[in-house]
Amino acid sequence: MTTAADDAQPSAAIKNPEGQPPSRARLLSVLTAEEWLNLPTEVDEEKIVIGSRTQAIVRTQTKNLIEGAEKSFKTSFLLRLMLGLSCKTTVYSRLPVLRARKVLYVHGELSFPEIKERMLPAVAGLSRPLDNFFQTRDFQVHLINPEGQARLRELVGEIRPDDLVLDPWQSFITGYDENEYRDVTRACRFIDGLIERYALTLYIPTHTGKDPRRGTRGHSSLAGWRDTLFKLERKKEQVSVRVEPRWAASLDPFTLTFDEGTLVEHGYAISPFTKQAQAIRVAVQANGGKASRDAVGQALGLSCGALRQALKRAADSGAVKLADEDVTL
């Protein structure tokens, strides 16, 4: 766990009574009680990933869990948050981003077509190009077996991200028992070593069991290992988010809405177009950005008259462009 004392890096500033540099013991942060009391408690802004000096929600080189039941929009939440982090954009006002950081997002559940499908709404409102955000689905990555560990080190060594997402935890410990202390701690120790070697900040979505009140499914040591916990609870198309940093007061719960394929704050519109105009855009996108009027009509199930009116409204709103028999974006 990273503490305020760790962030202050005391050994760099403390000298012994003779004014000489501290001993080796002191360099290992072995201080007297008086020295600990005199350490500055304000967190260096460079060590904050999400939050502020007065409320550091996520700090550098920490382990952060995104916890929720199945289908509680954990990936939708984290994908948009990390995309915003990669381009220095605060997508959720309660989770302010201070600077752009390089992100590597490793999926363990979604297929490549599903990743593309999730990306389209998640990037809404973000500045392009998003060249600071990398993602993949890699079946070789594993947190316990040596071959999988080596593969993850290879990925991290190649990309050199500031922030790493492994989504979800259970997919990267397959073949081992999530309820066994030995297996869980082996994965945790490997991650700790990875963080220390590459100065990473880690995010891992985890599934809850049948009783969500008991937290992440599996051995309880995972709960003691984490730093900040994001707890997601779905209620139809809305998600209640609770944020519990280990070193600071919890945030008041806030609510996000699932809209057009991603999670947004109340009042934020992913698309400025009507649902029908957006459906026309999707049909054109699926055809490579250019489709015939007939193809759009078939995709939407519209007759000639209804199609003509729908295309005119979509063109008037700026959703598409009409040129003879073609519809383009």
C-alpha positions, 0 to 999 in steps of 0.5 A: 500500500502506498502511504502519504509518507511514501509519497513524501519520500522522506529519506531524500530530505532528512539528515542526521544531527551532524548534517550528514546524509542518512544511514542505509537504514534511513534510506529504507525509510526507518525513521524516528517517531518525531521524524514521521510526525514532521513529514509533510502530508500534502501529496505531490500532484505528480503522484496523483492519477485521479483526484486532487491534492486535497482528495487523491482518489487514485495515486501512482503505482497503486492497485485499484479494483472496480467491483460489481456484479455481472453486467453492471457496466464495469467495462463500460465505466472503466473503458471510458474513464481510461480513454479520458485519462489517455487524452487528459479529459475528465469524463466523470466530474467526480473523478478529475484527471490531471494529466494525459497518461499512456494506458494499456488495456488488456481484455480477458472476456471481450472478442475483437469485434466486441472491443470495437463495438464498445469503443465507438460510444466510449470515445464520444466527446474525446479529442482525437487521435487517441494514440496514447491508448492501447488495447488488446485481447491476449489469451496468453496473458496470465497472472500465475503461470510463468508463461502467462506472466512472461507474456504480460511482462513482454506487453508491458515492456513493449508499450511501457504504459503508465496505467495497466488494466486487466479486465477482468481479474477472473480471466487472468487466473483461469485454472487456479482457485480464486478462493485459495489464499496461495493462488490469489497471493501468487497473482498479487505478488507478481503484480506487485513486482510488475508495478515496482519494475515498471512504475505502473498504476493498475486497475482490475475489474472483479466480479462479486458473488451471489451476495454483492454485499460480501464484495469481490468473489474469491479469497478475502486477501484481495480486498486487503491488498487493493488501494482504491475500490470502485463499487458499481451497482446497477439499477436498470440503465443506471449505475450507482458508483461508490469510491473508497480510497484506502487513505482518504474519505470515501466519495459521496455516491454518484450515479451514471446513466447507460446511454448509447453503449457507454456510461455518462453523467446525467444530462450528457448526450452521447449523440446529438442526433435522434435515435433514428438518425443514429441508426442510419449512421450505424448502418452506413458505418457498417458498410464502410462509411458509404451505403446506398439508400436501398441498403440503408432502408433494408437495414432499418426496415423502412419503406420508400416514403418513410426512408426518404423522410428519415434520410432527409431529417438525418441529413438536415441534422448533419448526421449524414450526407446525401449524394444522388443514391448514396448516403455517406457520413 
